[in-house]
Amino acid sequence: MSAVCQVLGTSPGFGRSISHSRVRARRRVESNVQHKRHWVPSLGRHVRLRVSAQGIRTIDRRGIDAVVAGIIARGEKV
């Protein structure tokens, strides 16, 4: 499963790790994506979302109704 946040759209970052001997190796920096279940009063049901830690803070600030409305407006299935 891809590690993409449904709220913010954050995806894995790519780069290189450099050892003490300066050998460069490819690495992938995963975002902290978790499955969270929220009650959405406007829909009258629970919704399970893949959200990052920053996405959880965004839901706390904006409210779950506004976030879910934005996801639906983008055409994603909720």
C-alpha positions as CSV (number, residue, x, y, z in Angstrom):
1,M,0.0,0.0,0.0
2,S,1.3,3.4,-0.9
3,A,2.2,5.7,2.0
4,V,0.3,8.7,0.9
5,C,-1.8,10.9,3.2
6,Q,-5.4,11.4,2.0
7,V,-5.6,14.8,3.7
8,L,-2.4,16.5,2.7
9,G,-1.1,14.3,-0.1
10,T,2.3,13.8,1.5
11,S,4.2,11.0,-0.2
12,P,7.6,9.3,0.5
13,G,10.7,11.4,-0.1
14,F,13.8,10.1,-1.8
15,G,17.4,10.8,-1.3
16,R,20.7,9.3,-0.4
17,S,22.3,8.2,2.9
18,I,26.0,9.0,3.2
19,S,28.1,6.8,5.4
20,H,31.2,7.8,7.3
21,S,33.4,6.7,4.3
22,R,31.2,8.8,2.0
23,V,29.6,5.8,0.3
24,R,26.2,7.0,-1.1
25,A,23.3,4.6,-1.0
26,R,19.7,5.3,-2.1
27,R,17.1,5.7,0.7
28,R,13.4,6.3,1.0
29,V,12.0,8.5,3.7
30,E,8.5,7.3,4.6
31,S,5.9,9.6,6.0
32,N,4.2,8.6,9.2
33,V,0.9,7.4,7.7
34,Q,-1.6,5.8,10.0
35,H,-5.2,4.5,9.6
36,K,-7.6,6.5,11.6
37,R,-11.3,6.1,12.1
38,H,-13.4,9.3,12.5
39,W,-17.0,9.9,13.1
40,V,-18.4,12.4,10.4
41,P,-21.6,14.0,11.6
42,S,-22.5,15.3,8.1
43,L,-22.4,11.8,6.6
44,G,-23.8,10.1,9.7
45,R,-21.2,7.4,9.7
46,H,-17.6,6.5,10.5
47,V,-14.9,7.1,7.9
48,R,-11.5,5.3,7.8
49,L,-8.7,7.5,6.5
50,R,-5.0,7.1,5.7
51,V,-3.5,10.2,7.4
52,S,-0.1,11.3,8.4
53,A,0.7,12.8,11.8
54,Q,0.5,16.3,10.3
55,G,-2.8,15.4,8.7
56,I,-4.2,14.4,12.1
57,R,-3.3,17.9,13.3
58,T,-5.0,19.4,10.3
59,I,-8.2,17.5,11.1
60,D,-8.1,18.9,14.6
61,R,-7.7,22.4,13.4
62,R,-10.1,22.5,10.4
63,G,-12.6,19.9,11.6
64,I,-13.4,16.5,10.1
65,D,-16.4,17.8,8.1
66,A,-14.3,20.3,6.2
67,V,-11.6,17.8,5.6
68,V,-13.9,15.1,4.3
69,A,-15.7,17.7,2.1
70,G,-12.4,18.5,0.5
71,I,-11.5,14.9,-0.1
72,I,-14.9,14.3,-1.7
73,A,-14.5,17.5,-3.9
74,R,-11.2,16.1,-5.2
75,G,-13.1,13.0,-6.3
76,E,-11.6,10.5,-3.9
77,K,-13.8,7.8,-2.4
78,V,-14.4,8.1,1.3
